[in-house]
Amino acid sequence: MTTLTQDPALAAGVTLAPSAAARIAAIAAKQNRPAVLRLAVEGGGCSGFQYKFEMGNEPEEDDLVSETDGVRLLVDAMSLELIAGATVEYVESLGGAAFRVTNPQAASGCGCGASFSV
């Protein structure tokens, strides 16, 4: 992982696991887009905050940019305060497949893992 940010306070960053990088690369190839995922935190969900994933393009000025296997993960500075130190994985199980965020900042979360509280 390479973290490309100017702010040393954001050094904890967010890690993009190889499983997530491979899935993002596959989605990007099908859509003929750059292999970039934007992760943000929004208010909502059953626990107070929820993760929002979308295919991205270029980083904004305040984004943390981390890279795994040629795939970039973008996280804005405001969201990073709530997920610093987190890992984004792609998991497949009998219940389906999804991106999963393991967030050390979360005090609790919902059963599906899509929302959390701090």
ChimeraX attribute file (.defattr): number of C-alpha atoms within 10 A of each C-alpha:
attribute: neighborCount
match mode: 1-to-1
recipient: residues
	/A:1	16
	/A:2	14
	/A:3	18
	/A:4	13
	/A:5	16
	/A:6	12
	/A:7	11
	/A:8	8
	/A:9	10
	/A:10	17
	/A:11	14
	/A:12	14
	/A:13	24
	/A:14	27
	/A:15	23
	/A:16	24
	/A:17	16
	/A:18	17
	/A:19	15
	/A:20	23
	/A:21	24
	/A:22	18
	/A:23	18
	/A:24	22
	/A:25	20
	/A:26	13
	/A:27	16
	/A:28	18
	/A:29	12
	/A:30	9
	/A:31	11
	/A:32	9
	/A:33	13
	/A:34	17
	/A:35	22
	/A:36	25
	/A:37	23
	/A:38	19
	/A:39	21
	/A:40	19
	/A:41	20
	/A:42	13
	/A:43	13
	/A:44	13
	/A:45	15
	/A:46	14
	/A:47	19
	/A:48	15
	/A:49	19
	/A:50	20
	/A:51	20
	/A:52	12
	/A:53	13
	/A:54	11
	/A:55	17
	/A:56	17
	/A:57	14
	/A:58	12
	/A:59	16
	/A:60	12
	/A:61	10
	/A:62	14
	/A:63	22
	/A:64	24
	/A:65	24
	/A:66	21
	/A:67	20
	/A:68	18
	/A:69	13
	/A:70	14
	/A:71	21
	/A:72	27
	/A:73	27
	/A:74	26
	/A:75	25
	/A:76	18
	/A:77	19
	/A:78	13
	/A:79	16
	/A:80	21
	/A:81	16
	/A:82	19
	/A:83	25
	/A:84	20
	/A:85	17
	/A:86	19
	/A:87	17
	/A:88	20
	/A:89	20
	/A:90	18
	/A:91	13
	/A:92	11
	/A:93	7
	/A:94	5
	/A:95	6
	/A:96	7
	/A:97	10
	/A:98	15
	/A:99	18
	/A:100	16
	/A:101	20
	/A:102	16
	/A:103	19
	/A:104	14
	/A:105	15
	/A:106	16
	/A:107	10
	/A:108	15
	/A:109	19
	/A:110	14
	/A:111	10
	/A:112	7
	/A:113	16
	/A:114	18
	/A:115	23
	/A:116	24
	/A:117	18
	/A:118	14
